[in-house]
Amino acid sequence: MIEFPKTTCLQCERIDTKQAPLLQGCRIESALLEWANIHYRIFPWRKKIPLWRGILVEVLLQRTRASQVVPVFEKMMQLYPNAASMKHMTDRDSGDLLKSLGLNWRVPIFTRLANELGFRNGRVKRDPIELQKLPGVGPYGAAASLCFHGGVRQSIADSNTVRIISRLIGRPFDAETRRTRWLRDAVESITPITNYRVFNFALLDLGAEICTPVKPSCDSC
């Protein structure tokens, strides 16, 4: 069991949950971290790793279960111990590394990204706009990379957080909801100032384990 710091907020205690559920950021944080103390999932990339490697991980995780990425990540760590070792990576190298994940369209993108990071010797700016200039890195990938591996507070809007927030406030949602202003504002409002990394990992875990796309375990939430 992992012990995460608890959060209390006197202001949130004075807010009526029924009237303003999205303003209960500290209350949501406290409840989620308490749940994460027991249910937090352990993956090798959740340890401290360089930002450049974290960017690659987020590309590997696109449309892929985290458990499938574990052996690929561990193999990548062995074959490419530093950023410079990836500067001459070929599509064949990427294909061999990623073949167990499927989604072959990802191979040339991963190669270009690895080459770019290699020639930069892993040095990238901790800025979401700058990261989106890299091959295969979109708004979510940039935010996740900075939040989880760059020490920069970012709110995370993906399919998991869309489901959780929408169900929390009783709003319908679809594939485009994550791009809406109200959802981005909602996620930003509950993202803590200091515990953002663990909080966002816990949100992903809650979406994967409890608030699932089909047959969510609402009684356990």
N, C-alpha and C positions, 0 to 999 in steps of 0.2 A: 504494500500500500504506500502511495506517495502522499506526503503531507504538503498541501499548498496553502499559502497564506489566506486567511479569511478577511473579508471586507465588511465594514459596517458604515452606514451613512445615515445620520440623523435626518437629513433632508428627505431621503427616500422613505423613512418611517412615517413621514407626515403626508405622503401622497396616497390617495385612494387608488388601489390597484385596478378596480373596475373602471374608473374614470380615465386613468392615464397609465396603462400597463407598460408602454414603451419608455416611460420616464423612470421605471424601476430598475435602472441600469445596475446600481450597486446590489440590489436585492437579487437580480438575475445572476450577477457575477458570483455572489456568495453561494447561492444554491448550486450553480453549475460547478464551481470549484469543489464544493463538498461532495458532489456526485463524482467528480474526477478523482478525488482521493482514492476511490475504490476502483473505478472503471477506466481510468486513463490507460490508453493503449501504448505499448512500448514498441518503437521502431528505431532502427539504428540512426536514421537522419534526425531524430528528435533530440539526439545529443548535440553538443556544440560542433558545428561543421562550418567551413568557410562559406561565405555568401555565394561564390562562384559555383561551388558544389551543390548548394541548396537550390540554385536556379536550375541546374540540370535535373535534380530530384523532382522539382515541380513539373517539369516537362514529362518525366517518366510517369508521374502520377495522373496525368491527364487521361480521363476515361478508363482508368485502370485501378483495380483494387490494390490497396496498400500492401496486402500480404503477398501479392504477386511481384511487387517491386523489390521486396527485401533481398532475394538472391541476386537480382540484377545490380542492385546498389552495392552489395558486398563484393561482387565480381568487379564492378567499376572501380571500387576503392583499391583493389589489388592490382588491376591492370594499369590504372592511371592514378598514381599516388599524389600527383600535383597537377596544377593547371597546365603547365608547359608541356607535359607529356601528352596532351590532347591536341596540340596544334596541327599535327599531321594525321589525325584520325581520318579514316576513309569511310565511305558508305558501307563497304564490306565489313569493316571493324564494327560499325554501329549496328549493322544487321545481325552480326554474330552476338553482340551484346544484348540486343533487344528482342531477339527472335521468340523468346518465351512469352513476350507480352502481346504479340500480334500487332495490329494497327501499323502496317508497314509504311503508311504515309508519313509516320513520325521519323523514320530512319534518316532521310536526307536533311530534315530540319534539325535533328539531334546532331548530325555531323557538322553542319554549319555553325550551330551554337557552340559545340565543343571546340571547333577550330578557332572561333572568334575569342572565346574565353582563354584558350591556350595562347594565342598570339598576344593577348592582353596580360598574360601571366596571372590571370585571375583577378586583375584589378578592375573593378567596376564601381560606378558612382551609386551611392545609396539614395537613389531618386527613382520613383516609379515611372516617370516619363522617360528617363534615360534607359531604364531596363527594358521598356517596351520597344526600344530600337533594336534589341537583340533578336535573332531568329527564333521564332516559336514562342516568344514571351508576350502574352497579352496582359490586359488589366489585372485579371485575377492572379496570373503567374507572378507578375511584378509585386503585387501587394503581398501575396503569400511568401515569396522569397524574402522580402524585406522584413516582414513580421516574424517569420519563423527562424530566419538565418542571418538577418542583417541588423537586428536590434533597433528597428524603426517601427513605431506604432502604426499599424494599418488595420482598418476594418476589413473583414473578409465577406464578400458576397458571392456565394456559390450555391449549388443546388441544395446542399445541406442546410445552410443558413436560411435560404428562401423557404424551405419547408417548415423549419422551426419557427421562424418569425411569423409567417403567414398563419400557421395553425395556432400560434400563441394568441394572435389578435383576431382570429376568425375571418381572414380574408382569403378569397380564392387566389390561386397562383398557377402559373404555367411556365414554360421554358423561357419566356421573355421577362418574367417578373424581376429577375436579378438585375436587369438593366433600368428598372424604373426608379424614379427619384425617391418615392416614398420608402422603398425597400432599402436603398442606400442610406437614407437618412436614419431609418430605424436601426440598421446594423451599426452605424456610426454612434448612435445614441447609447447603445448598450456596451460598446467596446471600452473596457477599462483603460485608464491612463497608464498604469504600471504593469498589471498582470495580463497584458494583451496577448502575449505569446501562449501561455498555458490556457487562457480563456478561449482563444480561437482554436487551439488543438482540441480542447474539450467540446467545443461546438461541433467540430467535425466528427468526433467520437460519438456524441449524442445522436447526430444524424445517421451515422452508420449503424449504431447498435439499438437505438430506441425509436427515434423519429424517422423511421425508414420510409421509402417511397410507397411501399405496399404493406398493409397490415402493421401500422406503427403500434408500439406498446405504450399507448397513452396512459394506461393505469400505472405504469412504472416511471412516468416522466415527472 
